[in-house]
């Protein structure tokens, strides 16, 4: 599996982690303890749900709509991926970008869930101060083969900690998308990026 493919699937696993914890748990738990807790619960949930293992997209989409959105800051994630062009986008364009980017990540998420088998999560020491509002939680995924680095950027909001970026094998997801998004916008404008994402999502939907 190449790095880009693994990056996409690992982010899907990160989104799955976000579906497990409720707002109260997220608010009361330290970010590293939260990641450890939800990661362990994720593995158990996927192993027991054959529909998710089989990649049931409708089931996963419903799960994301109900559980993921409260715990992942898609607006910040999309704005960071679009980069400096985000401020040039109209509110309508921003809304469309966020919707298409969310769909792209959810479909990535569907592929990731089918890959969960015998993995366990090992947490690294948290390097953060008690009053920090943004932290990086570092983990390793252990299973068959070499351990895989999987780090999370989280921000503290009134409703609890939210994931807004993920690092796999030294590559941050947002930065990875920012480069390709910038090239598309430079060539075809913001509407061109929206159209490309929409077409990509439409093509993926036709294959599911």
PyMOL CGO cylinders between C-alpha atoms (Angstrom):
from pymol import cmd
from pymol.cgo import CYLINDER

trace = [
    CYLINDER, 0.00, 0.00, 0.00, 1.50, 3.39, -0.94, 0.3, 1, 1, 1, 1, 1, 1,
    CYLINDER, 1.50, 3.39, -0.94, 1.80, 6.30, 1.48, 0.3, 1, 1, 1, 1, 1, 1,
    CYLINDER, 1.80, 6.30, 1.48, -1.07, 8.31, -0.06, 0.3, 1, 1, 1, 1, 1, 1,
    CYLINDER, -1.07, 8.31, -0.06, -3.42, 5.35, 0.14, 0.3, 1, 1, 1, 1, 1, 1,
    CYLINDER, -3.42, 5.35, 0.14, -2.43, 4.60, 3.70, 0.3, 1, 1, 1, 1, 1, 1,
    CYLINDER, -2.43, 4.60, 3.70, -2.76, 8.26, 4.64, 0.3, 1, 1, 1, 1, 1, 1,
    CYLINDER, -2.76, 8.26, 4.64, -6.33, 8.29, 3.38, 0.3, 1, 1, 1, 1, 1, 1,
    CYLINDER, -6.33, 8.29, 3.38, -7.27, 5.08, 5.14, 0.3, 1, 1, 1, 1, 1, 1,
    CYLINDER, -7.27, 5.08, 5.14, -5.63, 6.09, 8.38, 0.3, 1, 1, 1, 1, 1, 1,
    CYLINDER, -5.63, 6.09, 8.38, -7.54, 9.35, 8.38, 0.3, 1, 1, 1, 1, 1, 1,
    CYLINDER, -7.54, 9.35, 8.38, -10.67, 7.30, 8.01, 0.3, 1, 1, 1, 1, 1, 1,
    CYLINDER, -10.67, 7.30, 8.01, -9.66, 5.42, 11.13, 0.3, 1, 1, 1, 1, 1, 1,
    CYLINDER, -9.66, 5.42, 11.13, -9.17, 8.74, 12.89, 0.3, 1, 1, 1, 1, 1, 1,
    CYLINDER, -9.17, 8.74, 12.89, -12.67, 9.82, 11.92, 0.3, 1, 1, 1, 1, 1, 1,
    CYLINDER, -12.67, 9.82, 11.92, -13.99, 6.55, 13.23, 0.3, 1, 1, 1, 1, 1, 1,
    CYLINDER, -13.99, 6.55, 13.23, -12.35, 7.32, 16.53, 0.3, 1, 1, 1, 1, 1, 1,
    CYLINDER, -12.35, 7.32, 16.53, -14.25, 10.59, 16.64, 0.3, 1, 1, 1, 1, 1, 1,
    CYLINDER, -14.25, 10.59, 16.64, -17.59, 8.86, 16.31, 0.3, 1, 1, 1, 1, 1, 1,
    CYLINDER, -17.59, 8.86, 16.31, -17.34, 7.01, 19.58, 0.3, 1, 1, 1, 1, 1, 1,
    CYLINDER, -17.34, 7.01, 19.58, -17.00, 9.68, 22.26, 0.3, 1, 1, 1, 1, 1, 1,
    CYLINDER, -17.00, 9.68, 22.26, -19.98, 11.82, 23.21, 0.3, 1, 1, 1, 1, 1, 1,
    CYLINDER, -19.98, 11.82, 23.21, -19.71, 15.57, 23.93, 0.3, 1, 1, 1, 1, 1, 1,
    CYLINDER, -19.71, 15.57, 23.93, -19.68, 15.04, 27.70, 0.3, 1, 1, 1, 1, 1, 1,
    CYLINDER, -19.68, 15.04, 27.70, -16.82, 12.56, 27.51, 0.3, 1, 1, 1, 1, 1, 1,
    CYLINDER, -16.82, 12.56, 27.51, -14.86, 14.80, 25.17, 0.3, 1, 1, 1, 1, 1, 1,
    CYLINDER, -14.86, 14.80, 25.17, -15.26, 17.77, 27.47, 0.3, 1, 1, 1, 1, 1, 1,
    CYLINDER, -15.26, 17.77, 27.47, -14.28, 15.94, 30.67, 0.3, 1, 1, 1, 1, 1, 1,
    CYLINDER, -14.28, 15.94, 30.67, -11.35, 13.89, 29.35, 0.3, 1, 1, 1, 1, 1, 1,
    CYLINDER, -11.35, 13.89, 29.35, -7.80, 15.01, 28.61, 0.3, 1, 1, 1, 1, 1, 1,
    CYLINDER, -7.80, 15.01, 28.61, -7.03, 14.87, 24.87, 0.3, 1, 1, 1, 1, 1, 1,
    CYLINDER, -7.03, 14.87, 24.87, -4.52, 12.01, 25.09, 0.3, 1, 1, 1, 1, 1, 1,
    CYLINDER, -4.52, 12.01, 25.09, -6.75, 9.94, 27.35, 0.3, 1, 1, 1, 1, 1, 1,
    CYLINDER, -6.75, 9.94, 27.35, -9.64, 10.65, 25.00, 0.3, 1, 1, 1, 1, 1, 1,
    CYLINDER, -9.64, 10.65, 25.00, -7.72, 9.43, 21.94, 0.3, 1, 1, 1, 1, 1, 1,
    CYLINDER, -7.72, 9.43, 21.94, -6.68, 6.27, 23.79, 0.3, 1, 1, 1, 1, 1, 1,
    CYLINDER, -6.68, 6.27, 23.79, -10.21, 5.59, 24.98, 0.3, 1, 1, 1, 1, 1, 1,
    CYLINDER, -10.21, 5.59, 24.98, -11.95, 6.12, 21.68, 0.3, 1, 1, 1, 1, 1, 1,
    CYLINDER, -11.95, 6.12, 21.68, -9.28, 4.28, 19.70, 0.3, 1, 1, 1, 1, 1, 1,
    CYLINDER, -9.28, 4.28, 19.70, -9.70, 1.16, 21.83, 0.3, 1, 1, 1, 1, 1, 1,
    CYLINDER, -9.70, 1.16, 21.83, -13.49, 1.40, 21.55, 0.3, 1, 1, 1, 1, 1, 1,
    CYLINDER, -13.49, 1.40, 21.55, -13.22, 1.87, 17.80, 0.3, 1, 1, 1, 1, 1, 1,
    CYLINDER, -13.22, 1.87, 17.80, -11.34, -1.38, 17.30, 0.3, 1, 1, 1, 1, 1, 1,
    CYLINDER, -11.34, -1.38, 17.30, -13.93, -3.30, 19.29, 0.3, 1, 1, 1, 1, 1, 1,
    CYLINDER, -13.93, -3.30, 19.29, -16.82, -1.65, 17.46, 0.3, 1, 1, 1, 1, 1, 1,
    CYLINDER, -16.82, -1.65, 17.46, -15.49, -2.38, 13.98, 0.3, 1, 1, 1, 1, 1, 1,
    CYLINDER, -15.49, -2.38, 13.98, -14.68, -5.98, 14.83, 0.3, 1, 1, 1, 1, 1, 1,
    CYLINDER, -14.68, -5.98, 14.83, -18.26, -6.55, 15.96, 0.3, 1, 1, 1, 1, 1, 1,
    CYLINDER, -18.26, -6.55, 15.96, -20.00, -4.75, 13.08, 0.3, 1, 1, 1, 1, 1, 1,
    CYLINDER, -20.00, -4.75, 13.08, -19.92, -6.83, 9.89, 0.3, 1, 1, 1, 1, 1, 1,
    CYLINDER, -19.92, -6.83, 9.89, -21.80, -4.19, 7.90, 0.3, 1, 1, 1, 1, 1, 1,
    CYLINDER, -21.80, -4.19, 7.90, -19.10, -1.60, 8.57, 0.3, 1, 1, 1, 1, 1, 1,
    CYLINDER, -19.10, -1.60, 8.57, -16.38, -4.16, 7.82, 0.3, 1, 1, 1, 1, 1, 1,
    CYLINDER, -16.38, -4.16, 7.82, -18.07, -4.81, 4.49, 0.3, 1, 1, 1, 1, 1, 1,
    CYLINDER, -18.07, -4.81, 4.49, -18.01, -1.08, 3.67, 0.3, 1, 1, 1, 1, 1, 1,
    CYLINDER, -18.01, -1.08, 3.67, -21.74, -0.37, 3.92, 0.3, 1, 1, 1, 1, 1, 1,
    CYLINDER, -21.74, -0.37, 3.92, -21.57, 3.27, 2.81, 0.3, 1, 1, 1, 1, 1, 1,
    CYLINDER, -21.57, 3.27, 2.81, -25.09, 4.25, 3.85, 0.3, 1, 1, 1, 1, 1, 1,
    CYLINDER, -25.09, 4.25, 3.85, -24.49, 2.91, 7.34, 0.3, 1, 1, 1, 1, 1, 1,
    CYLINDER, -24.49, 2.91, 7.34, -21.19, 4.75, 7.56, 0.3, 1, 1, 1, 1, 1, 1,
    CYLINDER, -21.19, 4.75, 7.56, -22.64, 8.00, 6.19, 0.3, 1, 1, 1, 1, 1, 1,
    CYLINDER, -22.64, 8.00, 6.19, -25.43, 7.90, 8.77, 0.3, 1, 1, 1, 1, 1, 1,
    CYLINDER, -25.43, 7.90, 8.77, -22.88, 7.25, 11.49, 0.3, 1, 1, 1, 1, 1, 1,
    CYLINDER, -22.88, 7.25, 11.49, -20.76, 10.19, 10.38, 0.3, 1, 1, 1, 1, 1, 1,
    CYLINDER, -20.76, 10.19, 10.38, -23.70, 12.58, 10.18, 0.3, 1, 1, 1, 1, 1, 1,
    CYLINDER, -23.70, 12.58, 10.18, -24.84, 11.62, 13.65, 0.3, 1, 1, 1, 1, 1, 1,
    CYLINDER, -24.84, 11.62, 13.65, -21.57, 11.17, 15.49, 0.3, 1, 1, 1, 1, 1, 1,
    CYLINDER, -21.57, 11.17, 15.49, -18.55, 12.61, 13.67, 0.3, 1, 1, 1, 1, 1, 1,
    CYLINDER, -18.55, 12.61, 13.67, -19.57, 16.20, 13.04, 0.3, 1, 1, 1, 1, 1, 1,
    CYLINDER, -19.57, 16.20, 13.04, -19.71, 17.13, 16.74, 0.3, 1, 1, 1, 1, 1, 1,
    CYLINDER, -19.71, 17.13, 16.74, -16.10, 15.97, 17.19, 0.3, 1, 1, 1, 1, 1, 1,
    CYLINDER, -16.10, 15.97, 17.19, -14.26, 16.96, 14.00, 0.3, 1, 1, 1, 1, 1, 1,
    CYLINDER, -14.26, 16.96, 14.00, -13.88, 20.59, 12.97, 0.3, 1, 1, 1, 1, 1, 1,
    CYLINDER, -13.88, 20.59, 12.97, -14.58, 20.18, 9.26, 0.3, 1, 1, 1, 1, 1, 1,
    CYLINDER, -14.58, 20.18, 9.26, -14.77, 23.94, 8.72, 0.3, 1, 1, 1, 1, 1, 1,
    CYLINDER, -14.77, 23.94, 8.72, -11.26, 24.51, 10.04, 0.3, 1, 1, 1, 1, 1, 1,
    CYLINDER, -11.26, 24.51, 10.04, -10.00, 21.44, 8.24, 0.3, 1, 1, 1, 1, 1, 1,
    CYLINDER, -10.00, 21.44, 8.24, -11.44, 22.57, 4.90, 0.3, 1, 1, 1, 1, 1, 1,
    CYLINDER, -11.44, 22.57, 4.90, -10.23, 26.15, 5.32, 0.3, 1, 1, 1, 1, 1, 1,
    CYLINDER, -10.23, 26.15, 5.32, -6.72, 24.92, 6.08, 0.3, 1, 1, 1, 1, 1, 1,
    CYLINDER, -6.72, 24.92, 6.08, -6.74, 22.54, 3.10, 0.3, 1, 1, 1, 1, 1, 1,
    CYLINDER, -6.74, 22.54, 3.10, -7.89, 25.31, 0.74, 0.3, 1, 1, 1, 1, 1, 1,
    CYLINDER, -7.89, 25.31, 0.74, -5.30, 27.65, 2.27, 0.3, 1, 1, 1, 1, 1, 1,
    CYLINDER, -5.30, 27.65, 2.27, -5.08, 31.32, 1.32, 0.3, 1, 1, 1, 1, 1, 1,
    CYLINDER, -5.08, 31.32, 1.32, -7.84, 30.90, -1.27, 0.3, 1, 1, 1, 1, 1, 1,
    CYLINDER, -7.84, 30.90, -1.27, -10.40, 30.23, 1.48, 0.3, 1, 1, 1, 1, 1, 1,
    CYLINDER, -10.40, 30.23, 1.48, -10.78, 33.94, 2.21, 0.3, 1, 1, 1, 1, 1, 1,
    CYLINDER, -10.78, 33.94, 2.21, -11.32, 34.62, -1.48, 0.3, 1, 1, 1, 1, 1, 1,
    CYLINDER, -11.32, 34.62, -1.48, -14.22, 32.18, -1.63, 0.3, 1, 1, 1, 1, 1, 1,
    CYLINDER, -14.22, 32.18, -1.63, -17.75, 33.45, -1.20, 0.3, 1, 1, 1, 1, 1, 1,
    CYLINDER, -17.75, 33.45, -1.20, -19.84, 32.05, 1.68, 0.3, 1, 1, 1, 1, 1, 1,
    CYLINDER, -19.84, 32.05, 1.68, -21.66, 29.87, -0.86, 0.3, 1, 1, 1, 1, 1, 1,
    CYLINDER, -21.66, 29.87, -0.86, -18.38, 28.57, -2.28, 0.3, 1, 1, 1, 1, 1, 1,
    CYLINDER, -18.38, 28.57, -2.28, -17.07, 27.89, 1.23, 0.3, 1, 1, 1, 1, 1, 1,
    CYLINDER, -17.07, 27.89, 1.23, -20.19, 25.89, 2.01, 0.3, 1, 1, 1, 1, 1, 1,
    CYLINDER, -20.19, 25.89, 2.01, -19.84, 23.84, -1.18, 0.3, 1, 1, 1, 1, 1, 1,
    CYLINDER, -19.84, 23.84, -1.18, -16.14, 23.23, -0.56, 0.3, 1, 1, 1, 1, 1, 1,
    CYLINDER, -16.14, 23.23, -0.56, -16.83, 22.02, 2.94, 0.3, 1, 1, 1, 1, 1, 1,
    CYLINDER, -16.83, 22.02, 2.94, -19.66, 19.74, 1.78, 0.3, 1, 1, 1, 1, 1, 1,
    CYLINDER, -19.66, 19.74, 1.78, -17.59, 18.16, -1.01, 0.3, 1, 1, 1, 1, 1, 1,
    CYLINDER, -17.59, 18.16, -1.01, -14.50, 17.80, 1.17, 0.3, 1, 1, 1, 1, 1, 1,
    CYLINDER, -14.50, 17.80, 1.17, -16.58, 16.17, 3.87, 0.3, 1, 1, 1, 1, 1, 1,
    CYLINDER, -16.58, 16.17, 3.87, -18.01, 13.70, 1.34, 0.3, 1, 1, 1, 1, 1, 1,
    CYLINDER, -18.01, 13.70, 1.34, -14.50, 12.93, 0.09, 0.3, 1, 1, 1, 1, 1, 1,
    CYLINDER, -14.50, 12.93, 0.09, -13.29, 12.19, 3.60, 0.3, 1, 1, 1, 1, 1, 1,
    CYLINDER, -13.29, 12.19, 3.60, -16.37, 10.13, 4.46, 0.3, 1, 1, 1, 1, 1, 1,
    CYLINDER, -16.37, 10.13, 4.46, -15.77, 7.91, 1.44, 0.3, 1, 1, 1, 1, 1, 1,
    CYLINDER, -15.77, 7.91, 1.44, -12.16, 7.59, 2.50, 0.3, 1, 1, 1, 1, 1, 1,
    CYLINDER, -12.16, 7.59, 2.50, -13.51, 6.66, 5.91, 0.3, 1, 1, 1, 1, 1, 1,
    CYLINDER, -13.51, 6.66, 5.91, -15.57, 3.86, 4.39, 0.3, 1, 1, 1, 1, 1, 1,
    CYLINDER, -15.57, 3.86, 4.39, -12.44, 2.29, 2.95, 0.3, 1, 1, 1, 1, 1, 1,
    CYLINDER, -12.44, 2.29, 2.95, -10.56, 2.62, 6.22, 0.3, 1, 1, 1, 1, 1, 1,
    CYLINDER, -10.56, 2.62, 6.22, -13.11, 0.71, 8.26, 0.3, 1, 1, 1, 1, 1, 1,
    CYLINDER, -13.11, 0.71, 8.26, -12.65, -2.44, 6.22, 0.3, 1, 1, 1, 1, 1, 1,
    CYLINDER, -12.65, -2.44, 6.22, -8.94, -2.46, 7.11, 0.3, 1, 1, 1, 1, 1, 1,
    CYLINDER, -8.94, -2.46, 7.11, -9.34, -2.73, 10.89, 0.3, 1, 1, 1, 1, 1, 1,
    CYLINDER, -9.34, -2.73, 10.89, -8.38, -6.22, 12.05, 0.3, 1, 1, 1, 1, 1, 1,
    CYLINDER, -8.38, -6.22, 12.05, -5.95, -6.95, 14.89, 0.3, 1, 1, 1, 1, 1, 1,
    CYLINDER, -5.95, -6.95, 14.89, -4.60, -3.45, 15.52, 0.3, 1, 1, 1, 1, 1, 1,
    CYLINDER, -4.60, -3.45, 15.52, -3.93, -1.92, 18.91, 0.3, 1, 1, 1, 1, 1, 1,
    CYLINDER, -3.93, -1.92, 18.91, -3.07, 1.70, 19.80, 0.3, 1, 1, 1, 1, 1, 1,
    CYLINDER, -3.07, 1.70, 19.80, -0.07, 2.77, 21.88, 0.3, 1, 1, 1, 1, 1, 1,
    CYLINDER, -0.07, 2.77, 21.88, -0.13, 6.30, 23.25, 0.3, 1, 1, 1, 1, 1, 1,
    CYLINDER, -0.13, 6.30, 23.25, 3.01, 8.45, 23.41, 0.3, 1, 1, 1, 1, 1, 1,
    CYLINDER, 3.01, 8.45, 23.41, 3.61, 10.89, 26.31, 0.3, 1, 1, 1, 1, 1, 1,
    CYLINDER, 3.61, 10.89, 26.31, 1.65, 14.12, 25.80, 0.3, 1, 1, 1, 1, 1, 1,
    CYLINDER, 1.65, 14.12, 25.80, 3.85, 17.19, 25.52, 0.3, 1, 1, 1, 1, 1, 1,
    CYLINDER, 3.85, 17.19, 25.52, 1.43, 19.91, 26.50, 0.3, 1, 1, 1, 1, 1, 1,
    CYLINDER, 1.43, 19.91, 26.50, 0.61, 22.31, 29.31, 0.3, 1, 1, 1, 1, 1, 1,
    CYLINDER, 0.61, 22.31, 29.31, -2.68, 22.02, 31.22, 0.3, 1, 1, 1, 1, 1, 1,
    CYLINDER, -2.68, 22.02, 31.22, -3.92, 25.34, 29.80, 0.3, 1, 1, 1, 1, 1, 1,
    CYLINDER, -3.92, 25.34, 29.80, -3.02, 24.61, 26.16, 0.3, 1, 1, 1, 1, 1, 1,
    CYLINDER, -3.02, 24.61, 26.16, -5.95, 25.04, 23.77, 0.3, 1, 1, 1, 1, 1, 1,
    CYLINDER, -5.95, 25.04, 23.77, -4.29, 23.10, 20.95, 0.3, 1, 1, 1, 1, 1, 1,
    CYLINDER, -4.29, 23.10, 20.95, -2.31, 19.89, 21.33, 0.3, 1, 1, 1, 1, 1, 1,
    CYLINDER, -2.31, 19.89, 21.33, -0.75, 17.09, 19.31, 0.3, 1, 1, 1, 1, 1, 1,
    CYLINDER, -0.75, 17.09, 19.31, -1.54, 13.57, 20.53, 0.3, 1, 1, 1, 1, 1, 1,
    CYLINDER, -1.54, 13.57, 20.53, 0.99, 11.06, 19.23, 0.3, 1, 1, 1, 1, 1, 1,
    CYLINDER, 0.99, 11.06, 19.23, 0.18, 7.37, 18.85, 0.3, 1, 1, 1, 1, 1, 1,
    CYLINDER, 0.18, 7.37, 18.85, 1.39, 4.23, 17.13, 0.3, 1, 1, 1, 1, 1, 1,
    CYLINDER, 1.39, 4.23, 17.13, -0.81, 1.63, 15.48, 0.3, 1, 1, 1, 1, 1, 1,
    CYLINDER, -0.81, 1.63, 15.48, 0.53, -1.84, 16.27, 0.3, 1, 1, 1, 1, 1, 1,
    CYLINDER, 0.53, -1.84, 16.27, -0.47, -5.02, 14.50, 0.3, 1, 1, 1, 1, 1, 1,
    CYLINDER, -0.47, -5.02, 14.50, 1.11, -7.23, 11.91, 0.3, 1, 1, 1, 1, 1, 1,
    CYLINDER, 1.11, -7.23, 11.91, 4.13, -5.53, 10.38, 0.3, 1, 1, 1, 1, 1, 1,
    CYLINDER, 4.13, -5.53, 10.38, 5.96, -2.41, 11.49, 0.3, 1, 1, 1, 1, 1, 1,
    CYLINDER, 5.96, -2.41, 11.49, 4.28, 0.09, 13.89, 0.3, 1, 1, 1, 1, 1, 1,
    CYLINDER, 4.28, 0.09, 13.89, 2.65, 3.03, 12.10, 0.3, 1, 1, 1, 1, 1, 1,
    CYLINDER, 2.65, 3.03, 12.10, 2.86, 6.62, 13.34, 0.3, 1, 1, 1, 1, 1, 1,
    CYLINDER, 2.86, 6.62, 13.34, -0.57, 8.25, 13.69, 0.3, 1, 1, 1, 1, 1, 1,
    CYLINDER, -0.57, 8.25, 13.69, -0.73, 11.70, 15.30, 0.3, 1, 1, 1, 1, 1, 1,
    CYLINDER, -0.73, 11.70, 15.30, -3.72, 13.95, 15.90, 0.3, 1, 1, 1, 1, 1, 1,
    CYLINDER, -3.72, 13.95, 15.90, -4.05, 17.71, 16.15, 0.3, 1, 1, 1, 1, 1, 1,
    CYLINDER, -4.05, 17.71, 16.15, -6.87, 18.69, 18.46, 0.3, 1, 1, 1, 1, 1, 1,
    CYLINDER, -6.87, 18.69, 18.46, -8.30, 22.02, 19.54, 0.3, 1, 1, 1, 1, 1, 1,
    CYLINDER, -8.30, 22.02, 19.54, -10.21, 22.74, 22.72, 0.3, 1, 1, 1, 1, 1, 1,
    CYLINDER, -10.21, 22.74, 22.72, -13.64, 24.27, 22.26, 0.3, 1, 1, 1, 1, 1, 1,
    CYLINDER, -13.64, 24.27, 22.26, -16.49, 24.86, 24.74, 0.3, 1, 1, 1, 1, 1, 1,
    CYLINDER, -16.49, 24.86, 24.74, -18.04, 21.56, 23.65, 0.3, 1, 1, 1, 1, 1, 1,
    CYLINDER, -18.04, 21.56, 23.65, -14.80, 19.63, 24.08, 0.3, 1, 1, 1, 1, 1, 1,
    CYLINDER, -14.80, 19.63, 24.08, -11.73, 18.60, 22.10, 0.3, 1, 1, 1, 1, 1, 1,
    CYLINDER, -11.73, 18.60, 22.10, -12.06, 18.43, 18.30, 0.3, 1, 1, 1, 1, 1, 1,
    CYLINDER, -12.06, 18.43, 18.30, -9.81, 16.76, 15.73, 0.3, 1, 1, 1, 1, 1, 1,
    CYLINDER, -9.81, 16.76, 15.73, -8.76, 19.05, 12.90, 0.3, 1, 1, 1, 1, 1, 1,
    CYLINDER, -8.76, 19.05, 12.90, -5.77, 17.30, 11.35, 0.3, 1, 1, 1, 1, 1, 1,
    CYLINDER, -5.77, 17.30, 11.35, -4.06, 13.90, 11.27, 0.3, 1, 1, 1, 1, 1, 1,
    CYLINDER, -4.06, 13.90, 11.27, -0.44, 12.93, 10.61, 0.3, 1, 1, 1, 1, 1, 1,
    CYLINDER, -0.44, 12.93, 10.61, 0.40, 9.54, 9.11, 0.3, 1, 1, 1, 1, 1, 1,
    CYLINDER, 0.40, 9.54, 9.11, 4.03, 8.53, 8.58, 0.3, 1, 1, 1, 1, 1, 1,
    CYLINDER, 4.03, 8.53, 8.58, 5.14, 12.15, 8.89, 0.3, 1, 1, 1, 1, 1, 1,
    CYLINDER, 5.14, 12.15, 8.89, 2.57, 13.61, 6.49, 0.3, 1, 1, 1, 1, 1, 1,
    CYLINDER, 2.57, 13.61, 6.49, -0.19, 15.91, 7.74, 0.3, 1, 1, 1, 1, 1, 1,
    CYLINDER, -0.19, 15.91, 7.74, -3.50, 15.32, 5.96, 0.3, 1, 1, 1, 1, 1, 1,
    CYLINDER, -3.50, 15.32, 5.96, -4.37, 19.01, 5.53, 0.3, 1, 1, 1, 1, 1, 1,
    CYLINDER, -4.37, 19.01, 5.53, -0.98, 19.87, 4.06, 0.3, 1, 1, 1, 1, 1, 1,
    CYLINDER, -0.98, 19.87, 4.06, -1.24, 16.90, 1.72, 0.3, 1, 1, 1, 1, 1, 1,
    CYLINDER, -1.24, 16.90, 1.72, -4.54, 18.15, 0.31, 0.3, 1, 1, 1, 1, 1, 1,
    CYLINDER, -4.54, 18.15, 0.31, -3.49, 21.81, 0.33, 0.3, 1, 1, 1, 1, 1, 1,
    CYLINDER, -3.49, 21.81, 0.33, -0.86, 21.25, -2.35, 0.3, 1, 1, 1, 1, 1, 1,
    CYLINDER, -0.86, 21.25, -2.35, -3.24, 19.55, -4.81, 0.3, 1, 1, 1, 1, 1, 1,
    CYLINDER, -3.24, 19.55, -4.81, -6.07, 21.98, -4.03, 0.3, 1, 1, 1, 1, 1, 1,
    CYLINDER, -6.07, 21.98, -4.03, -3.81, 24.98, -4.66, 0.3, 1, 1, 1, 1, 1, 1,
    CYLINDER, -3.81, 24.98, -4.66, -2.79, 23.60, -8.05, 0.3, 1, 1, 1, 1, 1, 1,
    CYLINDER, -2.79, 23.60, -8.05, -6.41, 23.09, -9.08, 0.3, 1, 1, 1, 1, 1, 1,
    CYLINDER, -6.41, 23.09, -9.08, -7.49, 26.56, -7.92, 0.3, 1, 1, 1, 1, 1, 1,
    CYLINDER, -7.49, 26.56, -7.92, -4.52, 28.16, -9.66, 0.3, 1, 1, 1, 1, 1, 1,
    CYLINDER, -4.52, 28.16, -9.66, -5.54, 26.50, -12.93, 0.3, 1, 1, 1, 1, 1, 1,
    CYLINDER, -5.54, 26.50, -12.93, -9.33, 26.55, -12.77, 0.3, 1, 1, 1, 1, 1, 1,
    CYLINDER, -9.33, 26.55, -12.77, -10.37, 28.77, -9.86, 0.3, 1, 1, 1, 1, 1, 1,
    CYLINDER, -10.37, 28.77, -9.86, -12.37, 27.93, -6.74, 0.3, 1, 1, 1, 1, 1, 1,
    CYLINDER, -12.37, 27.93, -6.74, -15.34, 26.77, -8.79, 0.3, 1, 1, 1, 1, 1, 1,
    CYLINDER, -15.34, 26.77, -8.79, -12.97, 24.46, -10.65, 0.3, 1, 1, 1, 1, 1, 1,
    CYLINDER, -12.97, 24.46, -10.65, -11.92, 22.80, -7.39, 0.3, 1, 1, 1, 1, 1, 1,
    CYLINDER, -11.92, 22.80, -7.39, -15.54, 22.43, -6.32, 0.3, 1, 1, 1, 1, 1, 1,
    CYLINDER, -15.54, 22.43, -6.32, -16.39, 20.84, -9.66, 0.3, 1, 1, 1, 1, 1, 1,
    CYLINDER, -16.39, 20.84, -9.66, -13.41, 18.48, -9.46, 0.3, 1, 1, 1, 1, 1, 1,
    CYLINDER, -13.41, 18.48, -9.46, -14.30, 17.34, -5.94, 0.3, 1, 1, 1, 1, 1, 1,
    CYLINDER, -14.30, 17.34, -5.94, -17.94, 16.89, -6.93, 0.3, 1, 1, 1, 1, 1, 1,
    CYLINDER, -17.94, 16.89, -6.93, -16.96, 14.80, -9.95, 0.3, 1, 1, 1, 1, 1, 1,
    CYLINDER, -16.96, 14.80, -9.95, -14.59, 12.71, -7.87, 0.3, 1, 1, 1, 1, 1, 1,
    CYLINDER, -14.59, 12.71, -7.87, -17.30, 12.06, -5.30, 0.3, 1, 1, 1, 1, 1, 1,
    CYLINDER, -17.30, 12.06, -5.30, -19.84, 11.27, -8.02, 0.3, 1, 1, 1, 1, 1, 1,
    CYLINDER, -19.84, 11.27, -8.02, -17.46, 8.77, -9.61, 0.3, 1, 1, 1, 1, 1, 1,
    CYLINDER, -17.46, 8.77, -9.61, -16.80, 7.12, -6.25, 0.3, 1, 1, 1, 1, 1, 1,
    CYLINDER, -16.80, 7.12, -6.25, -20.55, 6.93, -5.58, 0.3, 1, 1, 1, 1, 1, 1,
    CYLINDER, -20.55, 6.93, -5.58, -21.06, 5.13, -8.87, 0.3, 1, 1, 1, 1, 1, 1,
    CYLINDER, -21.06, 5.13, -8.87, -18.57, 2.48, -7.85, 0.3, 1, 1, 1, 1, 1, 1,
    CYLINDER, -18.57, 2.48, -7.85, -20.11, 1.85, -4.43, 0.3, 1, 1, 1, 1, 1, 1,
]
cmd.load_cgo(trace, "trace")
